[in-house]
Structure formats: structure tokens, C-alpha cells
Amino acid sequence: MTDPFLQFDAWFAEATAGEINDPNAMTLATCTKDGVPSARIVLLKGRDERGFVFYTNKQSRKGDELAENRQAALLFHWKSLQRQVRIEGDVEDVTDEEADRYYASRARISRLGAWASQQSRPLPERAELERRLAALEAEHPTDAIPRPPHWSGYRVLPRRFEFWQDMPYRLHDRTIFTRDAHGWETGKLYP
Ligand SMILES: Cc1cc2nc3c(=O)[nH]c(=O)nc-3n(C[C@H](O)[C@H](O)[C@H](O)COP(=O)(O)O)c2cc1C
């Protein structure tokens, strides 16, 4: 296979069929401008010919790091398939229209939660989050809840993929794809 996106789709389809939950969960690694890394799980919510999309609060720790360093790495680990996929690349913002579309598809409480949560900032006690949510519910009795300006998505634009498949005796198979001016180059790595 010479197109890593097609390879990803094939493995993702198998993961979707086989994983017990969250086949779209991926570790997102970001970095400060000084090179201090951090990682957390987010959900893959879109994939097109350009890249991989997730949604979050842009004022979170990851949002701060992405504001100062536009590079990220993604990692999928599908335990039941004994596979991992690593993706690295630049990050761009999704458009407001794209974010609006996805936000509108979310459950009402999730949409209110995006307003209620000051993601990654100190929360004195859980009851405060519940109070904020209750106040928002009263403020927005209908389903017309605008998207918070600080809640949106990012697209990771891959320049490198690695597909890792478990093999007997730790002689695993590793296939890499790197992008140059002409397209994708592929090769193998020692396990
Ligand atoms: C299975 C799973 C899915 C998650 N999905 C998301 C997500 O799509 N977006 C998000 O902002 N946080 C998601 N989280 C929470 C993040 O891991 C993290 O706690 C949060 O985004 C704050 O990270 P930060 O402080 O590094 O910005 C998820 C956590 C888990 C375990």
C-alpha cells in the first residue's frame, strides 16, 4: 500500500469492529516552545485527505502548547489487534464552520459542558462545576446553544506515519511513510 491514509482506514475499520470501546481514542502529544512534552487522550472526530481532527477547549494546557508550538504527535494503540499507529505533523485550526457542525451534533449537556468547563484550570470543588452547569441549563432552556469561541478543533497534518504490528518473538513489523515533495515514501524499520 502506498497511501498511508488508506492503510490507516483499513486498520481503523478493523479496530472499530474489534475494540471493546473507544477505537477512536488516541494519545495526543504536544510540546511547549521550550521542548517540554505532555500527552493525553483525545477522540478522533474526523479524518479527511488532509489530516486527523479532534475537538477541545483551546484554553486548556494542550491549547496553550499548540498556540506556542504547532507540532503534535498522535498515537493509536489497538490492544485487541496488537497494533499501534504513530502519526506526526503540523497542526492547524479547523474552520469555524467545521467546528460549528460538530458542536451542533453533540448532546445538549455536552454542549453546555463546553461552556461550564474551564478545562485544565484549577477547580476548587466538584460542586462548583455542577453549579455552573445548572446555571447554564437555566440560561439556555432551548437547544439553541452557541459554540463557545474557545471550544474548537485542530487538524494534525501528517508528514510521517508508522504502522506497527505485533509479530511472534518480538520480531514486529514496522512500516513507515514519510512525505516529501513528490508524495509518500515508504519503508521498514527494525523492530
Ligand atoms: C477516552 C478519553 C477520551 C477523551 N477525549 C477527549 C477529547 O476528545 N477532547 C478533550 O479535550 N479531552 C478529551 N479527554 C480528556 C483529556 O485526556 C484531558 O484530560 C483533557 O483534554 C485536558 O488535557 P490538557 O490539560 O492536557 O489540555 C479524553 C479522555 C479520555 C480518557
The ligand as an SDF file (V2000), in Angstrom:
LIG
                    3D

 31 33  0  0  0  0  0  0  0  0999 V2000
  -11.1310    8.0660   26.3510 C   0  0  0  0  0  0  0  0  0  0  0  0
  -10.8820    9.5430   26.5370 C   0  0  0  0  0  0  0  0  0  0  0  0
  -11.3310   10.4390   25.5740 C   0  0  0  0  0  0  0  0  0  0  0  0
  -11.0920   11.8060   25.7200 C   0  0  0  0  0  0  0  0  0  0  0  0
  -11.4670   12.6540   24.7040 N   0  0  0  0  0  0  0  0  0  0  0  0
  -11.1780   13.9840   24.8100 C   0  0  0  0  0  0  0  0  0  0  0  0
  -11.4290   14.8580   23.7030 C   0  0  0  0  0  0  0  0  0  0  0  0
  -11.8750   14.4510   22.6090 O   0  0  0  0  0  0  0  0  0  0  0  0
  -11.1710   16.1790   23.8790 N   0  0  0  0  0  0  0  0  0  0  0  0
  -10.6440   16.6740   25.0510 C   0  0  0  0  0  0  0  0  0  0  0  0
  -10.4420   17.8840   25.1460 O   0  0  0  0  0  0  0  0  0  0  0  0
  -10.3580   15.8550   26.0830 N   0  0  0  0  0  0  0  0  0  0  0  0
  -10.5970   14.5300   25.9940 C   0  0  0  0  0  0  0  0  0  0  0  0
  -10.2940   13.6760   27.0280 N   0  0  0  0  0  0  0  0  0  0  0  0
   -9.7070   14.2720   28.2710 C   0  0  0  0  0  0  0  0  0  0  0  0
   -8.2090   14.5390   28.0510 C   0  0  0  0  0  0  0  0  0  0  0  0
   -7.4800   13.3350   28.1420 O   0  0  0  0  0  0  0  0  0  0  0  0
   -7.6360   15.5840   29.0240 C   0  0  0  0  0  0  0  0  0  0  0  0
   -7.9290   15.2150   30.3590 O   0  0  0  0  0  0  0  0  0  0  0  0
   -8.1860   16.9910   28.7890 C   0  0  0  0  0  0  0  0  0  0  0  0
   -8.3400   17.2620   27.4120 O   0  0  0  0  0  0  0  0  0  0  0  0
   -7.2560   18.0430   29.4000 C   0  0  0  0  0  0  0  0  0  0  0  0
   -5.9650   17.9130   28.8370 O   0  0  0  0  0  0  0  0  0  0  0  0
   -4.8740   19.0930   28.9130 P   0  0  0  0  0  0  0  0  0  0  0  0
   -4.8880   19.6110   30.3360 O   0  0  0  0  0  0  0  0  0  0  0  0
   -3.5640   18.4680   28.5520 O   0  0  0  0  0  0  0  0  0  0  0  0
   -5.2860   20.1560   27.9290 O   0  0  0  0  0  0  0  0  0  0  0  0
  -10.4590   12.3070   26.8950 C   0  0  0  0  0  0  0  0  0  0  0  0
  -10.0130   11.3980   27.8640 C   0  0  0  0  0  0  0  0  0  0  0  0
  -10.2050   10.0320   27.6740 C   0  0  0  0  0  0  0  0  0  0  0  0
   -9.6510    9.0810   28.7150 C   0  0  0  0  0  0  0  0  0  0  0  0
  1  2  1  0
  2  3  1  0
  2 30  2  0
  3  4  2  0
  4  5  1  0
  4 28  1  0
  5  6  2  0
  6  7  1  0
  6 13  1  0
  7  8  2  0
  7  9  1  0
  9 10  1  0
 10 11  2  0
 10 12  1  0
 12 13  2  0
 13 14  1  0
 14 15  1  0
 14 28  1  0
 15 16  1  0
 16 17  1  0
 16 18  1  0
 18 19  1  0
 18 20  1  0
 20 21  1  0
 20 22  1  0
 22 23  1  0
 23 24  1  0
 24 25  2  0
 24 26  1  0
 24 27  1  0
 28 29  2  0
 29 30  1  0
 30 31  1  0
M  END
$$$$
